[in-house]
Amino acid sequence: MPGWVVDALVDYVRFCIEGGAAPATDDFEKLTGKAPISYEQFVRDHAAQF
């Protein structure tokens, strides 16, 4: 396995161990007062800007 793949896997495991892959929360809605939208909706809403 190439070294860069090993590095990427180690980084990913570290990310998960440190809580980076934690379950979704309602923090966004609490902070902004707005419900979050999906990534798909974001892309549709802003496609003309890309």
Order of alpha helices (4+ residues) and beta strands (2+ residues): alpha-alpha-alpha
